[in-house]
Amino acid sequence: MSSVLRWLFFALIVRPVLLLGLGVHVRRRELLPMQGPAVIVANHNSNLDALLLMALYPLAKLKFLRPAAAVDYFLTDPVRRFVAQRIIRILPVERGGARAGRDPLTGCYDALDQGEIVIIFPEGSRGEPEMLQEFKKGIAHLARARPGTPFTPVFMHGLGKAMPKGSLLLVPFNVDVYVGQAYQWEGTIQGFMARTEASMAALAAEGDFPSWE
Amino acid sequence: MSNTLGLAPEVTTTLGALFAALIGATVLVRLIEPDPQGELRQRVWSWWIMIGIFTLAIVIDRVASTILLGLVSYLALKEYLSLIPTRRIDRFVLLWAYLALPVQFYWAHTSYYGMFIVWVPVWMFLFLPVLMALMGDTKGYLTAIGTLSWGLMMTVFGLSHTAMLLGLDPALSFSAGGAGLLLFLVIATQFNDVAQFTCGKLMGRRLFGNRGIVPSVSPKKTWEGFLGGVIATAVLAALMGPYLTDMVPLWSALAGTMIAVAGFCGDITISAVKRDLGVKDASHLIPGHGGILDRVDSLTYAAPVFFHFYFFFFFYGFAG
C-alpha cells in the first residue's frame, strides 16, 4: 500500500514538479551509487533536498533510498509523520541522542547492513539557504563504524531559492546538482571530516551562482 | 482548405520541407564532423527534438501550439531569473511575475489584442514595483525591479507575440492562416541565425576587414555574417511569404529583412546580458545550443517586430 503511494507520489508529483517544473541539470550523474550499501553526503537548503536526490534515481530504486532526518521535526506532526515514515521512509535520527547515551545512528547502521543507500545532510538543520554550514561529525562516526562503505558527495544549488526553509511557497528556479567522486573511511575522524569539507567545497566552486541576498 | 489533420496544405508542405532540410543538415554534418559527440552533431540532434516538438504542437491544434509557446516563454523567464542576481525578499514578487505569463498567453489565445498589448507593459509594469515596495526592503530595489521588468518584457511580452500571430487566425482569410504567419516568423528567425553563423564562418573577414560589429559584446559577429544572413533570409522570406501568408514577394522580402535585423538585435542584447553576468551560455538545457535563451534570443525581438509589421501593414491593410 505505502509502496504504491510512494511510487505514485514520486511519479506524479515529485518528478514532474522538480524535473520538469524547476528543471535540474546534473553533472556526472553516473557517479551516483546505484547499489548499496552506500552513503550520499549532500548539502541542505530546503525541504525538497531529499526528494530531489530520490527523484534522480529510477522509480524502481526508490525502496533502497533512505534519507536520514531529525526525529523532532518530522515525527511530531501526524501528516508529516505519515509522509516521512511511510512515503519517504526516513531514517529517524534523534538529535542530542548521543548525550543521553543512545547512538543516534543506529538506524543508519541497519540500513547500510541491509544494502540500502543512506542520504545524509551533515549540515544538520537546513541553515541559511544556499550557504554551506559547518558539517557535523556524525558522518565520520558512521564511516568509522562501517569502513569500506563509499561516501558520495553531492552539492545542490537552487532549491534553497525555490523553497527555502520556513516557506511553503514554491518559486521556480533552475537547479544544479554536482556529483563528486566517492571516498571512504581512512582511519581518523579529522581526516574524514577534512575530506568531506574539501569535496563539498570543490563541488560548490564548480558553479558560478548569482548573488541571492 | 484543410486536409485530414485539419492543417492547411501550405502548412503541411512547409513542415515536410523543414524535415527535408533537417535530413540534409544531418547528412552534411555527418560528413564534415566525424566526432559523434561534436558540437555541430549535438546541435543538429537538438534541432530534431525542437522541430519535432514544434511540429507535433502545430499538428495537434492551436491550443497545443499556444501552450507550447507559453512553455518556451516560461523556460526563458525561469532561465533568466536563475541567471540574474535576485533578492531573497522578492520571492513572492517573482511568483507574481510567473503568474502573469499564463494570463498573457490567454489573452493571445482569445485574440484579445487590447489586453494582450497592455498586460505586461502597463499593468505588470505598474503592479510589480508596488508589490516589491510593499515587501519593505529598499536596498537594491531599483536594480531588482529594473531587471525583473526588463526580463518580463523580453521573455514573456516579446515571445508571446508568437502566440498572438496564432490569435489573429480567426480574422485571417488566406489558407495557412495564423499557423502560416508563425511558421514564416520562426523559420525566418532560426534560418537567419544559422545563415549569419554560416556566412560568418565561410566568408571570414574578407570584405570588411578586421573590424567586427560590436567586438566587446559578440567578438565572433562580423559584417560579412550579418549582411550574408540578412540577404539569405530576405530571399528565403520572398519565397515563403506568398505561399504561407498574404504578403507578395517584395513585402515578404522586406519582412524577412526586418526579422533578420531584429534577430540580430535580440542576439546581441542577450549576449550583452550574458557578458555582464560573466557566463557563456544561459544554461545547459539544449545540447550544442546552450540554454533556451541562447536559442530564442533572436525571437524576443523578431516576434514583436514581425507581428507589428504585419499587424500595421496587412491586418489593418495599410499596404493595400
Contacts between the chains, C-beta under 8 A, distances in Angstrom:
chain1	res1	chain2	res2	distance
A	22	B	78	7.8
A	23	B	75	7.4
A	23	B	78	6.8
A	23	B	283	7.9
A	23	B	285	7.0
A	25	B	283	6.9
A	25	B	284	5.2
A	25	B	285	7.6
A	129	B	88	7.6
A	158	B	82	7.0
A	161	B	82	8.0
A	161	B	86	7.4
A	161	B	88	8.0
A	161	B	91	7.6
A	164	B	88	7.5
A	164	B	91	8.0
A	167	B	91	7.3
A	169	B	91	6.6
A	169	B	92	6.9
A	169	B	95	6.4
A	171	B	91	4.9
A	171	B	92	7.9
A	171	B	94	5.3
A	171	B	95	5.0
A	171	B	98	7.2
A	172	B	74	7.9
A	172	B	78	4.9
A	172	B	81	7.7
A	172	B	98	6.3
A	173	B	78	6.9
A	173	B	81	6.7
A	173	B	82	4.9
A	174	B	78	6.3
A	174	B	79	6.4
A	174	B	82	3.9
A	174	B	283	6.0
A	208	B	278	7.0
A	208	B	279	6.6
A	210	B	82	7.7
A	210	B	83	6.4
A	210	B	84	5.9
A	210	B	85	4.4
A	210	B	86	7.1
A	210	B	277	7.0
A	211	B	85	4.2
A	212	B	85	7.2
A	212	B	86	6.2
A	212	B	87	7.7
A	212	B	88	6.0
A	213	B	85	7.9
A	213	B	87	6.0
A	213	B	88	6.2
A	213	B	140	7.5
